[in-house]
Every structure is written in structure tokens, then in C-alpha cells.
């Protein structure tokens, strides 16, 4: 068996939510569609998969496993009626680790105005601070949703219309302790390409954007893409032996994992084994023989699933 990492996709990012009705309403307002649902009534949870699926979307009508830029919601029954339940958004201690997801829009001023007009709140508006080309909206669980534009912000200031059908789920951001270890893992073990690096020495952090874009050479314009992973490295954390980010799967829970879809699940897992990855769950573990989970250097979970385009399993 063989596997080709150029066929891999950064398929989805999973977040736990309190109330599916409220979450679906928010993300549908951002133009996303519910493309797949996996009910698990015996285990008392449901999984919802949302993506951009308009006729102009990158993966219009594709099978959910053959896409990038999906968000998966996990809803455990009853949380919507629990006044004390609140997922951790990853941006404060002790749950600091995951940072945000990012939507790329056509006309950022009009897009932000549309979100605000619908009554949704912002962590950062376009007018806040020095960075006038990005905003952060808050979803119903207070997860941060970065808003960026694939058109130049200075060219869209006078445009009053926006079309959510043309938006994209651009990236997921996680914080990493040691950029060298993380880059080695995602590039050499998972087969991603480094698409872009933003160094901020005055603020003592760097941003690294990775994804499955064959032939990329660290100067790709990433704002028009889907399925990008952003790593945020704050200088000096790699030297602190006691420093550790939260992976979202122990209390306080929130973010769950990112997921790769691969051309041949068995062969991909054999390759990961040969590369010496750390496993959370091998294919042979437990009852679910169609998913595996590897661990990155910070302990974040990476789900590995079969892309049904290459090898139908009829298990979804």
C-alpha cells in the first residue's frame, strides 16, 4: 500500500457547542451550509458539519470527506438547558491553546456591518486598535471568529454590499510552544507545506501558515484559500520547561481537534507509524476502526479519516 500526501486535505476543525440551534443560525448567517450530520442518540451527542457550498464555493457539492474548510460541531445533549455549561474558547487560562477560526470575505467593511446589524458581538471591530484590516466576531459560545478579506481592505471601504456565498473558511489558529518542533511535525510527518511566515519581532511572536498546497514555497497569498492551519509561536515559550498549552480535551473543554482526510487510511497510518508519531488512538484501538488520532508536539489531537473520493468505505 502507498499513500500520497499531496492528496491529503485539512478537512475540518471540531468545536464543542452549547446550543446547536443558536450556533447553526450564526454560522448560516456567515454563509455556511449544513452539509452532513451524524446523530448519535445512544451516546447522547450529535455531530454537525458545516461548510461553504454555494455554486461559487471551492468544494461545491463535494462529499464532506473530500473537502477542506469544514467546521464540525459536537453537541452533547442537554447542554443547551444547563445554565452553568460554557465551552472554553481557548483564549484565557487555564484553557489557553486554540485561538480562533477565520472567515475570509469579499468586502470586509460591509461584511462586518452585516454581522453587527444581525446583533452579533465583536471581540475586535475593524475600527479598534491599529490593525484596521481584520476583525474578530464572537459566536454564540464566544469562540473568536477572525474576519479577513481576500480583497484589499483599502479597495473595499466604499462598498456597501457583501455576498456570504463567496466567503471561505480560511484557517484555524492554535498556539504552539516550540515552533521548530511543530513545523517539523506538520511538514515532515503530516506532509503539509509552509505557505507563509509572518515575523513580529517587536511583539515577540511569529505566525506560520501551513496547508496542503503542492509546490508552495513560503510566499503564498493565503487569504483566498480554505483549509489553512495557523501556528502562533510566542518567543521564549520553548525555553520554559513548565510551559504547556491546553489541547481543549481536558477540562475546561472547548476545541476538540483538527482532522485530515487521506487517500488511503491504512497506508497513511502506516506512514505515520514509520515516522514515529505519538498516537492518541490507532485504527485498531476501540470499536471505531475507521478513524485514528495522532498527537502533535503540544498534545493537540489530529483526527485521520478516509477521503471517500479515493476509497469508499460506506462508513459515513
Helices and strands as residue ranges (DSSP letters): G 5-7, E 9-17, H 20-29, E 33-40, E 45-51, G 64-66, E 70-76, G 79-81, E 98-105, H 108-117, E 122-124, E 135-138, E 144-149, G 153-155, G 164-166, E 168-176, H 179-184, I 185-189, E 193-200, E 205-211, E 228-234, G 237-239, E 255-262, H 265-275, E 278-281, E 292-295, E 301-306
